[in-house]
Amino acid sequence: MLVQNKHLTTIWYEQNTDKVKIIDQRLIPFELKIIELNTVDEVCFAIKEMQVRGAPLIGVTAAYGMYIAAREKVDLKDASEKINATRPTAVNLSWALNKIMTSIKDINTNELPIKILELANQIREDDITNCNNIGKHGYKLIKEVYEKNDKPVNILTHCNAGWLATVDWGTALAPVFVAHKNNIPIHVWVDETRPRNQGFNLTSWELLNENIPNSLIVDNVGGHLMQHNKIDMCITGTDRTASNGDVCNKIGTYLKALAAYDNEIPFYVSAPISSIDFNIENGIRDIPIEQRNSEEVSHIEGLDENNKIQKIKIVPEGAQCVNYAFDVTPAKYITKLITEKGIIDANSSSISRLKN
């Protein structure tokens, strides 16, 4: 996608320097900084501290982390376990690591770096293709609404599931980007989204770079907008989808789904197959929910009068803060899942057919 009219992706391998490079997303929208990942520890830091974030991108980063481990002659089993421990909820992390470890079982030690790099590059390319296909399938849903109403389509999204959460295109925003490129007028309502404000910091920044109209709202405005017919559809991403169609996504997604259900507004989830956990039958019961540092709740970052990024405390001294990063939306509140293979129902029978 575009940044100041130049195409950019979130992660790439630079062959002439043998470097893996990423955008440090902690600094967006105030600064665009490209950094290198040179060690397994740096990869773990990047995932844990959210220099990279979003389930698909976490998986791709983990794959390149295994290449770095092989290149630096680090024990691959140890590296895989260390990377896998960085974040518990996004299933793409273990999916990518398992794919690497399974594929190299019979590979000669000297050939491991080359083989793993090939696998990582392929996982990256597949992610781009899959997200583009999600965009094409989801575009049809937006086009139907536009052709029916003949006015700009109002879409509510939650948190950031744009291209910054993947390699390129994104998941929830991929249909928006494709629709925009096909000249369908769109307006996006962007949740803030607390505690890390990824809607304000990331989603709005992406949309502005693509010249897509959007309005920033605090997290709790969505229901009001739905009651007053200002939203045509909701589209979110997913960090892990259970085999029964339950969707785990950024905290607050469940509340948006409830509001959409009550107001008879379609609630779609863009779900790459790599984010589906076929081994989990009940998302509410079985998906692990990450609890992050309470400082993400008690403090907030922004630009001061000198254009310096500052962190300030916003709660009373001694306040106890709890930071659940995700919640689970039951399948019954999800209108459809948008996958790279097409639009499907959020139930066990439809999801099971995606296995092969």
Phi, psi and chi 1 to 4 in degrees:
 res  aa     phi    psi   chi1   chi2   chi3   chi4
   1 MET       - -177.9  -56.7  -53.1  -65.2      -
   2 LEU   -99.8  140.7  -64.2  178.5      -      -
   3 VAL  -131.0  112.7  177.9      -      -      -
   4 GLN    51.0   45.4  -62.7  175.3   -6.9      -
   5 ASN    67.7   15.6  -67.8  -44.1      -      -
   6 LYS  -119.4  138.3  -65.3 -178.8  179.9  178.5
   7 HIS   -73.0  134.3  177.8 -112.9      -      -
   8 LEU  -144.2  147.1 -166.0   63.3      -      -
   9 THR  -117.8  170.3   60.5      -      -      -
  10 THR   -82.8  -25.3   54.9      -      -      -
  11 ILE  -151.6  142.7 -173.4  169.0      -      -
  12 TRP  -159.1  158.8   64.2   95.8      -      -
  13 TYR  -104.0  126.5  171.8   72.7      -      -
  14 GLU   -99.1  106.3 -162.4  171.5   76.1      -
  15 GLN   -65.9  -39.8 -172.6  170.2    0.8      -
  16 ASN   -69.2  -20.5   62.0  -31.9      -      -
  17 THR  -111.6   -6.2   60.7      -      -      -
  18 ASP    56.6   46.6 -169.6   24.5      -      -
  19 LYS  -122.9  142.0  -61.2  -67.6 -176.0 -177.3
  20 VAL   -96.8  126.1  175.6      -      -      -
  21 LYS  -121.4  145.9  -65.0 -169.9  173.6 -176.3
  22 ILE  -137.3  163.0   62.7  168.2      -      -
  23 ILE   -87.1  130.7  -61.7  171.1      -      -
  24 ASP   -79.8   99.8 -173.0  -15.6      -      -
  25 GLN   -75.2  -10.2  -63.0 -168.2   29.4      -
  26 ARG   -65.5  -22.3  -60.3  173.5  -55.5  171.2
  27 LEU   -95.9  -14.3  -54.7  177.0      -      -
  28 ILE   -73.0  140.1  -66.5  174.3      -      -
  29 PRO   -96.1    6.7   36.2  -36.6      -      -
  30 PHE   -84.0  -25.2  -52.6  118.9      -      -
  31 GLU  -150.6  136.5 -179.3 -177.7   -9.6      -
  32 LEU  -102.4  109.1  178.6   64.2      -      -
  33 LYS  -125.0  126.7 -176.0  177.2 -178.4 -179.6
  34 ILE   -98.2  129.7  -50.6  -60.6      -      -
  35 ILE  -127.6  163.9   63.1  172.1      -      -
  36 GLU  -102.7  149.0  -62.1  173.9   -3.9      -
  37 LEU  -110.5  117.1  -59.9  179.2      -      -
  38 ASN  -117.9  -13.9  -66.5  -59.4      -      -
  39 THR  -137.7  163.8   67.3      -      -      -
  40 VAL   -62.7  -38.3  172.2      -      -      -
  41 ASP   -61.7  -39.1  -76.1  -17.3      -      -
  42 GLU   -67.2  -36.4  -71.1  178.5   -4.8      -
  43 VAL   -64.1  -45.8  170.7      -      -      -
  44 CYS   -62.0  -42.4  -69.6      -      -      -
  45 PHE   -62.1  -43.9  179.7   88.9      -      -
  46 ALA   -60.7  -40.0      -      -      -      -
  47 ILE   -74.9  -49.1  -63.1  172.2      -      -
  48 LYS   -63.6  -43.4  179.3   68.6  175.6  176.1
  49 GLU   -92.5    5.2  -61.3  -57.9  -39.2      -
  50 MET    67.6   34.6  -61.4  176.9   74.4      -
  51 GLN   -64.9  -35.1  -70.2  176.9  -48.4      -
  52 VAL  -117.9  144.0  -65.0      -      -      -
  53 ARG  -157.9  167.0   25.0   72.7   51.2 -152.0
  54 GLY    97.8  129.3      -      -      -      -
  55 ALA   -53.9  -49.2      -      -      -      -
  56 PRO   -61.7  -42.4  -26.0   37.3      -      -
  57 LEU   -67.0  -36.7  178.2   55.1      -      -
  58 ILE   -58.8  -42.3  -72.0  172.0      -      -
  59 GLY   -63.0  -44.7      -      -      -      -
  60 VAL   -63.9  -42.2  176.2      -      -      -
  61 THR   -62.3  -40.7  -55.0      -      -      -
  62 ALA   -60.7  -39.7      -      -      -      -
  63 ALA   -62.8  -44.6      -      -      -      -
  64 TYR   -67.4  -29.5  -80.1  114.0      -      -
  65 GLY   -61.8  -36.5      -      -      -      -
  66 MET   -69.7  -33.8  -67.0  -59.3  -70.4      -
  67 TYR   -63.5  -45.0  164.3   65.3      -      -
  68 ILE   -60.9  -40.1  -69.4  169.6      -      -
  69 ALA   -61.5  -44.8      -      -      -      -
  70 ALA   -66.2  -40.7      -      -      -      -
  71 ARG   -63.5  -38.1 -175.4 -173.1   66.5 -170.9
  72 GLU   -90.8    6.6  -58.1  -58.3  -49.7      -
  73 LYS    60.3   38.9  -63.6 -178.8  169.1   54.5
  74 VAL   -88.0  143.7  175.0      -      -      -
  75 ASP   -57.0  122.9 -178.4  -86.7      -      -
  76 LEU   -70.7  -34.7  -65.8 -177.8      -      -
  77 LYS   -65.0  -43.8 -175.5  173.3 -177.5  -64.0
  78 ASP   -63.7  -42.0  -70.2  -14.1      -      -
  79 ALA   -63.4  -42.8      -      -      -      -
  80 SER   -61.4  -44.3  177.2      -      -      -
  81 GLU   -65.8  -39.1  -69.1  174.5   -7.0      -
  82 LYS   -66.9  -44.9 -171.9  171.6 -175.4  178.1
  83 ILE   -66.1  -40.2  -65.1  170.3      -      -
  84 ASN   -64.5  -25.4 -164.2   45.8      -      -
  85 ALA   -81.7   -5.1      -      -      -      -
  86 THR   -68.0  -41.2   53.0      -      -      -
  87 ARG  -144.5  131.8  -61.5 -161.7   67.1 -171.8
  88 PRO   -90.2  -17.5   30.8  -34.5      -      -
  89 THR   -92.4  -47.3  -59.3      -      -      -
  90 ALA   -67.8  116.5      -      -      -      -
  91 VAL   -73.1  -20.6   73.5      -      -      -
  92 ASN   -58.4  -26.8  -60.0   64.5      -      -
  93 LEU   -61.6  -57.0 -177.8   57.3      -      -
  94 SER   -69.7  -31.7   58.4      -      -      -
  95 TRP   -59.3  -47.9  169.9   83.0      -      -
  96 ALA   -67.3  -43.3      -      -      -      -
  97 LEU   -63.9  -42.5  -66.6  168.1      -      -
  98 ASN   -64.7  -37.5  -70.2  -23.0      -      -
  99 LYS   -62.5  -42.8 -172.6  177.9 -177.9   71.4
 100 ILE   -65.0  -52.3  -64.0  -73.9      -      -
 101 MET   -63.4  -37.2  -65.5  -60.1  -73.2      -
 102 THR   -68.9  -36.9  -59.3      -      -      -
 103 SER   -75.5  -17.9  -59.9      -      -      -
 104 ILE  -108.3   10.5   61.9  172.1      -      -
 105 LYS   -53.8  -40.1  -75.3 -171.1  -59.3 -175.6
 106 ASP  -109.6   21.0  -58.7  -41.9      -      -
 107 ILE   -91.2  136.6  -58.2  -62.5      -      -
 108 ASN   -60.9  141.3 -177.8  -75.5      -      -
 109 THR   -53.5  -42.8  -57.7      -      -      -
 110 ASN   -66.0  -22.2  -65.9  -29.5      -      -
 111 GLU   -93.6   -5.3  -62.0  173.2   -7.0      -
 112 LEU   -59.2  -47.8  -77.6  172.9      -      -
 113 PRO   -57.3  -44.8  -25.8   36.1      -      -
 114 ILE   -64.3  -44.8  -65.8  174.3      -      -
 115 LYS   -64.2  -44.8  176.2   61.8  176.9  177.0
 116 ILE   -67.5  -36.6  -65.2  175.5      -      -
 117 LEU   -62.7  -41.4  178.2   59.0      -      -
 118 GLU   -59.8  -42.9  -69.9  175.1   -7.2      -
 119 LEU   -65.1  -43.4  -70.9  166.3      -      -
 120 ALA   -63.6  -43.9      -      -      -      -
 121 ASN   -62.2  -37.5  -76.8  -25.2      -      -
 122 GLN   -69.2  -41.2 -171.3   59.9   56.3      -
 123 ILE   -60.3  -40.5  -70.5  171.5      -      -
 124 ARG   -62.9  -48.1  178.3 -176.8 -179.7  -86.1
 125 GLU   -65.0  -39.8  -69.8  -56.4  -47.7      -
 126 ASP   -62.5  -37.5  -72.5  -13.0      -      -
 127 ASP   -63.3  -42.3 -174.9   71.7      -      -
 128 ILE   -61.3  -46.8  -64.0  172.6      -      -
 129 THR   -63.2  -45.2  -60.1      -      -      -
 130 ASN   -63.8  -42.2  -67.8  -20.7      -      -
 131 CYS   -66.5  -37.4  -72.0      -      -      -
 132 ASN   -63.5  -39.6 -177.1 -125.4      -      -
 133 ASN   -68.1  -38.0  -73.9  -26.0      -      -
 134 ILE   -59.6  -41.2  -74.5  171.4      -      -
 135 GLY   -60.6  -42.8      -      -      -      -
 136 LYS   -67.2  -40.3  -69.3  174.8 -179.9  176.1
 137 HIS   -69.4  -44.6  -66.5  -54.5      -      -
 138 GLY   -67.1  -29.1      -      -      -      -
 139 TYR   -57.4  -35.2  156.8   65.9      -      -
 140 LYS   -62.6  -36.0  -62.5  171.8 -173.8  174.5
 141 LEU   -66.8  -41.4  -60.7  171.0      -      -
 142 ILE   -67.6  -41.3  -62.0  173.5      -      -
 143 LYS   -61.7  -39.6 -176.0  179.5  179.5 -176.7
 144 GLU   -61.1  -43.2  -73.7  175.3    5.9      -
 145 VAL   -65.2  -42.5  172.6      -      -      -
 146 TYR   -64.7  -44.0  175.6   62.6      -      -
 147 GLU   -67.4  -28.0  -69.8  178.6  -17.6      -
 148 LYS   -76.9  -41.8  178.3 -178.4  177.3 -178.6
 149 ASN  -101.4  -21.4  -61.3  -30.0      -      -
 150 ASP    55.0   44.1 -165.6   28.1      -      -
 151 LYS  -153.4  164.3   62.4 -180.0 -177.8  179.0
 152 PRO   -52.4  139.1  -27.6   35.8      -      -
 153 VAL   -86.5  124.3 -178.0      -      -      -
 154 ASN   -95.7  120.7  -81.5  -78.4      -      -
 155 ILE  -122.0  131.5  -60.2  171.1      -      -
 156 LEU  -100.7  128.8  174.4   72.0      -      -
 157 THR  -119.7  169.5 -169.8      -      -      -
 158 HIS  -134.2  131.0 -172.5   68.5      -      -
 159 CYS    63.2 -144.6 -167.1      -      -      -
 160 ASN  -127.2  115.3  174.6 -100.2      -      -
 161 ALA  -130.7   39.6      -      -      -      -
 162 GLY   -91.6 -158.0      -      -      -      -
 163 TRP   -67.7  -23.5   68.1  -88.6      -      -
 164 LEU   -67.9  -17.6  -71.2  169.4      -      -
 165 ALA   -90.9   -3.0      -      -      -      -
 166 THR  -133.6 -155.7   64.7      -      -      -
 167 VAL   -88.8  -43.2  177.7      -      -      -
 168 ASP  -159.0  158.3 -154.5   -5.0      -      -
 169 TRP    74.3  -47.3  -73.0  101.2      -      -
 170 GLY    89.9 -175.3      -      -      -      -
 171 THR  -111.3  -74.0   55.5      -      -      -
 172 ALA   -62.2  -35.6      -      -      -      -
 173 LEU   -88.0  -10.5  -72.7 -168.8      -      -
 174 ALA   -56.7  -46.3      -      -      -      -
 175 PRO   -61.6  -33.6  -24.1   35.2      -      -
 176 VAL   -65.6  -46.4  171.8      -      -      -
 177 PHE   -62.5  -42.8  -67.9  138.6      -      -
 178 VAL   -65.9  -43.0  173.6      -      -      -
 179 ALA   -61.5  -41.9      -      -      -      -
 180 HIS   -62.2  -41.7  178.3   68.0      -      -
 181 LYS   -67.6  -19.9  -69.4  179.5 -173.6  -60.9
 182 ASN   -99.0   18.7  -79.1  -84.8      -      -
 183 ASN    64.9   27.8  -61.5  -45.2      -      -
 184 ILE   -88.6  124.4  -70.0 -177.3      -      -
 185 PRO   -68.8  130.7   22.3  -30.5      -      -
 186 ILE  -134.9  146.3  -72.7  173.5      -      -
 187 HIS  -131.2  132.6  172.4  -96.1      -      -
 188 VAL  -112.8  128.1 -177.9      -      -      -
 189 TRP   -88.9  123.4  -66.6   99.7      -      -
 190 VAL  -113.5  113.2 -179.1      -      -      -
 191 ASP   -63.9  155.9  -75.0  -14.6      -      -
 192 GLU   -60.6  -44.4   93.7 -166.6  -64.0      -
 193 THR  -109.4  118.9  -46.0      -      -      -
 194 ARG   -67.0  151.4  -77.4  -77.2  -69.9  151.8
 195 PRO   -88.6  -13.0   31.0  -35.2      -      -
 196 ARG   -96.5    0.0  -66.0 -175.5   66.1   95.0
 197 ASN    56.7   41.3  -70.0  -23.5      -      -
 198 GLN   -73.3  -21.1  -70.9  165.4  -40.5      -
 199 GLY   -69.4  -51.3      -      -      -      -
 200 PHE   -61.7  -47.5  -81.2   15.4      -      -
 201 ASN   -77.2  -37.9  -67.6  -16.0      -      -
 202 LEU  -109.6  -54.6  -54.0  179.0      -      -
 203 THR   -62.5  -48.6  -59.5      -      -      -
 204 SER   -60.8  -41.1 -179.1      -      -      -
 205 TRP   -60.1  -43.2 -177.0   78.1      -      -
 206 GLU   -61.7  -48.6  -69.1  178.2  -23.1      -
 207 LEU   -64.4  -40.0  -66.6  168.5      -      -
 208 LEU   -63.0  -38.8  -70.3  169.8      -      -
 209 ASN   -66.8  -23.8  -88.1  -72.2      -      -
 210 GLU   -98.2    4.2  -67.0  -72.3  -24.5      -
 211 ASN    60.0   39.9  -66.0  -46.1      -      -
 212 ILE  -103.1  122.5  -63.1  174.2      -      -
 213 PRO   -58.1  136.3  -23.9   34.4      -      -
 214 ASN  -153.5  155.3   64.9   95.6      -      -
 215 SER  -128.0  134.3  -62.1      -      -      -
 216 LEU   -88.4  134.9  -53.7 -175.3      -      -
 217 ILE  -135.5  154.5   54.6  174.0      -      -
 218 VAL   -73.2  163.5  -62.4      -      -      -
 219 ASP   -56.9  -32.2  -74.5   -9.6      -      -
 220 ASN   -93.7   11.6  -66.0  -39.5      -      -
 221 VAL   -85.3  -22.6  171.9      -      -      -
 222 GLY   -51.9  -45.6      -      -      -      -
 223 GLY   -61.5  -40.9      -      -      -      -
 224 HIS   -60.5  -45.2  168.4   77.5      -      -
 225 LEU   -62.3  -39.1  -65.2  173.7      -      -
 226 MET   -64.6  -42.0  -66.4 -178.7 -157.0      -
 227 GLN   -61.1  -28.0  -73.9  179.4  -33.8      -
 228 HIS  -106.6   23.9  -68.2  -87.3      -      -
 229 ASN    59.1   35.9  -58.5  -47.5      -      -
 230 LYS  -102.3    3.2  -67.0 -175.3 -179.8  -64.4
 231 ILE  -129.9  128.7  -65.9  174.2      -      -
 232 ASP   -92.2  -31.7  -63.5  -55.8      -      -
 233 MET  -161.6  158.1   64.9  172.1   65.9      -
 234 CYS  -114.3  140.0  -56.0      -      -      -
 235 ILE  -135.1  124.7  -49.0  178.5      -      -
 236 THR  -125.1  174.1   75.3      -      -      -
 237 GLY   -98.4 -165.6      -      -      -      -
 238 THR  -151.8  141.7  172.9      -      -      -
 239 ASP   -95.6  -27.7  -75.4   81.7      -      -
 240 ARG  -160.9  126.6 -173.6 -174.9  -58.7 -137.8
 241 THR  -111.5  126.9  -60.7      -      -      -
 242 ALA   -75.6  163.4      -      -      -      -
 243 SER   -67.8  -15.4   62.7      -      -      -
 244 ASN   -92.2   -1.0   69.8  -19.0      -      -
 245 GLY   100.1   -4.4      -      -      -      -
 246 ASP   -63.4  139.9  -68.0  -14.5      -      -
 247 VAL  -119.6  125.3  167.1      -      -      -
 248 CYS   -99.2  123.5 -177.9      -      -      -
 249 ASN  -147.6  178.6 -167.4   52.3      -      -
 250 LYS   -43.7  138.3  169.6   74.1  175.1 -174.2
 251 ILE   -51.3  133.9 -166.7   74.9      -      -
 252 GLY   103.9  -14.0      -      -      -      -
 253 THR   -61.9  -41.2  -57.7      -      -      -
 254 TYR   -56.6  -44.0  174.5   41.4      -      -
 255 LEU   -65.0  -37.1  -63.3  178.8      -      -
 256 LYS   -64.7  -40.0  -65.5  -62.0 -176.8  -61.5
 257 ALA   -65.2  -39.2      -      -      -      -
 258 LEU   -62.2  -44.5  -72.5  174.8      -      -
 259 ALA   -64.7  -41.1      -      -      -      -
 260 ALA   -64.2  -42.0      -      -      -      -
 261 TYR   -61.9  -44.0 -173.5   82.1      -      -
 262 ASP   -66.5  -28.6 -171.8   53.4      -      -
 263 ASN  -103.0   10.4  -71.7  -82.0      -      -
 264 GLU    55.8   44.0  -60.5 -178.2  -15.7      -
 265 ILE  -107.4  131.4  -67.2  168.9      -      -
 266 PRO   -59.8  136.0  -20.2   30.7      -      -
 267 PHE  -121.8  104.8 -169.9   91.3      -      -
 268 TYR  -104.2  148.5  -59.8  109.1      -      -
 269 VAL  -124.9  122.1  174.0      -      -      -
 270 SER   -83.1  114.1  -67.4      -      -      -
 271 ALA  -129.3   98.3      -      -      -      -
 272 PRO   -58.8  144.9  -17.4   28.8      -      -
 273 ILE   -60.5  -29.1  -64.1  171.4      -      -
 274 SER   -64.8  -16.7   61.0      -      -      -
 275 SER   -96.7    3.2   69.0      -      -      -
 276 ILE   -92.2  127.2  -63.3  174.0      -      -
 277 ASP   -99.8   97.9 -167.8  -27.4      -      -
 278 PHE   -70.0  -11.4  -65.3   97.9      -      -
 279 ASN   -91.2   -8.0  -62.4  -44.8      -      -
 280 ILE  -106.2  122.2  -74.8 -176.5      -      -
 281 GLU   -92.0  -23.3  -63.8  179.0   -4.5      -
 282 ASN  -138.5  110.2 -176.4  -63.4      -      -
 283 GLY   -67.1  -40.0      -      -      -      -
 284 ILE   -63.2  -39.8  -61.3  171.3      -      -
 285 ARG   -81.9  -36.1 -177.2 -172.9   65.8 -148.0
 286 ASP  -113.8  -17.2  -62.2  -32.3      -      -
 287 ILE   -78.4  125.8  -66.5  177.2      -      -
 288 PRO   -70.3  132.8   25.3  -32.3      -      -
 289 ILE  -104.5  117.6  -59.7  -62.1      -      -
 290 GLU   -69.6  133.4  178.0 -177.9    6.7      -
 291 GLN  -108.9  120.9  -71.2 -166.8   55.0      -
 292 ARG  -100.2  176.4  -66.1 -176.2   57.3   79.9
 293 ASN   -55.1  133.0 -167.5  -43.4      -      -
 294 SER   -64.8  -17.9   63.4      -      -      -
 295 GLU   -65.2  -24.1 -168.3  173.6  -78.3      -
 296 GLU   -64.0  -26.2  -67.1 -179.4  -10.3      -
 297 VAL   -88.5  -42.0  175.2      -      -      -
 298 SER   -79.2  -16.8   62.9      -      -      -
 299 HIS  -126.8  160.0  -68.9   67.3      -      -
 300 ILE  -141.5  148.2 -162.7  165.0      -      -
 301 GLU  -110.4  150.4  -70.8 -173.7   -6.0      -
 302 GLY  -173.7 -178.1      -      -      -      -
 303 LEU   -88.7  134.5  -75.5 -175.0      -      -
 304 ASP   -88.2 -174.3   65.0   14.5      -      -
 305 GLU   -66.6  -13.9   63.3  -85.2   12.8      -
 306 ASN  -100.7   14.2  -61.7  -46.8      -      -
 307 ASN    60.0   34.5  -78.0  -32.4      -      -
 308 LYS  -107.7  137.8  -60.0  -68.9 -174.8 -177.8
 309 ILE   -72.7  123.5  -60.5  175.7      -      -
 310 GLN  -128.0  148.8  -60.6  -72.2   -6.5      -
 311 LYS  -108.3  129.6 -179.9 -174.8  -70.1 -172.8
 312 ILE  -128.0  152.3   60.7  169.9      -      -
 313 LYS   -85.5  139.0 -172.0  174.3 -177.7  178.2
 314 ILE  -125.7   10.1   57.5  172.4      -      -
 315 VAL  -122.9  161.8  -58.4      -      -      -
 316 PRO   -64.9  151.9  -17.5   28.9      -      -
 317 GLU   -58.7  130.5 -171.7   64.7   35.7      -
 318 GLY    88.8   -2.9      -      -      -      -
 319 ALA   -66.3  139.2      -      -      -      -
 320 GLN   -95.8  123.9 -179.7  178.8  -12.0      -
 321 CYS  -113.7  137.3  -59.4      -      -      -
 322 VAL  -118.9  135.0 -179.9      -      -      -
 323 ASN  -126.5   82.4 -173.8    9.5      -      -
 324 TYR   -79.2  127.0  -68.9   96.2      -      -
 325 ALA   -86.4  -22.1      -      -      -      -
 326 PHE  -140.3  160.0  -55.9   94.5      -      -
 327 ASP  -136.6  173.1   59.8   23.1      -      -
 328 VAL  -117.3  127.7  176.4      -      -      -
 329 THR   -97.7  119.3  -60.7      -      -      -
 330 PRO   -59.9  147.3  -22.7   33.9      -      -
 331 ALA   -57.9  -29.5      -      -      -      -
 332 LYS   -64.8  -17.6   63.7 -177.6  178.1 -179.7
 333 TYR   -96.2    0.4  -62.6  122.4      -      -
 334 ILE  -102.8  121.2  -63.2  167.1      -      -
 335 THR   -67.0  -50.6  -52.4      -      -      -
 336 LYS  -155.0  157.1  -65.6  -74.6 -176.5  179.5
 337 LEU  -101.2  135.1  -61.6  175.5      -      -
 338 ILE  -104.4  110.1  -51.2  169.3      -      -
 339 THR  -113.1  171.7   78.4      -      -      -
 340 GLU   -67.6  -17.7   61.1  -96.6   39.5      -
 341 LYS   -96.0   -3.0  -70.1 -173.0  176.4 -179.4
 342 GLY   136.6 -178.0      -      -      -      -
 343 ILE   -95.1  126.3  -61.2  169.2      -      -
 344 ILE  -132.0  166.2   66.3  168.2      -      -
 345 ASP   -75.5  151.5  -66.9  -38.9      -      -
 346 ALA   -88.8   71.4      -      -      -      -
 347 ASN  -147.1  169.8   58.6   37.4      -      -
 348 SER   -62.3  -42.8  -60.0      -      -      -
 349 SER   -66.4  -41.1   58.7      -      -      -
 350 SER   -69.2  -41.8  -65.8      -      -      -
 351 ILE   -68.8  -37.3  -71.0  172.6      -      -
 352 SER   -61.9  -27.8   64.8      -      -      -
 353 ARG   -73.6   -9.6  -70.0 -165.8  -73.0  -90.7
 354 LEU   -86.2   -7.6  -64.3  174.3      -      -
 355 LYS   -60.4  -38.8  -88.6 -171.0  173.3 -178.4
 356 ASN  -104.8      -  -59.5  -44.3      -      -
